[in-house]
Amino acid sequence: MSAHEQFAEDLALYALNALEGDDRSRLERHLASCAECRLELEQLRGDGALLALSTTGPRPPARARQRLLDAIAKESAAHVRTAPRTTPQRGSAWGWLGWAATAAVLVVATLLWKDNSALKQALASANQQGAQELRELQDLRRVTAPILSPDAQVVTVVAVKTPPQPGGKAFYLRNRGSLVFLATNMPPLPPNKAYELWLIPTEGAPIAAGVFKPDAHGRGSVINPPLPAGTQAKTFAITVENEAGSATPTSPVLMVGAGE
């Protein structure tokens, strides 16, 4: 048996970081002076990596897999010829199947890890998408609830001093504090100004219910402003305020509505 054949199994175990003790020290001393064994070690390491990665990455060259399998077969055959039947060689816990079994465990472990990682990513993506869809559905329900509910108070808002071309309709669901207001034919505003909607309760001061600026066609809206739940609305009104809004009306009421 040549020196290279003598260290063949040790190279395979060393490539998997499974060689310990005196065997490891003896092999490392041999590697320091043997270029051929160093080359074989690098080939075995490369073959193991390619075999483990072959499940998801680019397919490794057929020669890499074959060279690894040939090394396993060669070591198995060598130990069948030389190892005593009654005692394991050098007392190694790996035995003559050490390299083959360890390579198989490495590949299976890699497969399981990658499958588990892909499953976790798919589950996280599905959960994220489901949460986003749930938020969108909840937003849609909040917008449509005061429009579709038979319990909603519907108020039409019209101009006070001018012909009633401008107009608006408020859909108010008192028990939820939900309000959708849609305005039409609203006149353009001066710079830095906005229309402000007011909820006029049956008792107490007007409650600011949101600001809006009409588009080029005079349309504007206020969707679910923060309102105290349970407030009974006597009417709704509109004034012109600074574009940031006001806590109390500071200009005359331009439009006012009565419940239908």
HELIX and SHEET records of a PDB file:
HELIX    1   1 ALA A    3  GLN A    6  1                                   4    
HELIX    2   2 ALA A    8  ALA A   15  1                                   8    
HELIX    3   3 GLY A   21  SER A   33  1                                  13    
HELIX    4   4 ALA A   35  LEU A   53  1                                  19    
HELIX    5   5 ALA A   62  THR A   82  1                                  21    
HELIX    6   6 GLN A   89  GLY A   91  5                                   3    
HELIX    7   7 GLY A   98  LEU A  148  1                                  51    
HELIX    8   8 ARG A  174  ARG A  176  5                                   3    
SHEET    1   A 8 ILE A 207  PHE A 212  0                                        
SHEET    2   A 8 LYS A 193  PRO A 201 -1                                        
SHEET    3   A 8 ALA A 233  ASN A 242 -1                                        
SHEET    4   A 8 MET A 255  GLY A 259 -1                                        
SHEET    5   A 8 GLN A 153  ALA A 159 -1                                        
SHEET    6   A 8 GLY A 167  LEU A 173 -1                                        
SHEET    7   A 8 SER A 178  THR A 184 -1                                        
SHEET    8   A 8 GLY A 220  ILE A 223 -1                                        
END                                                                             
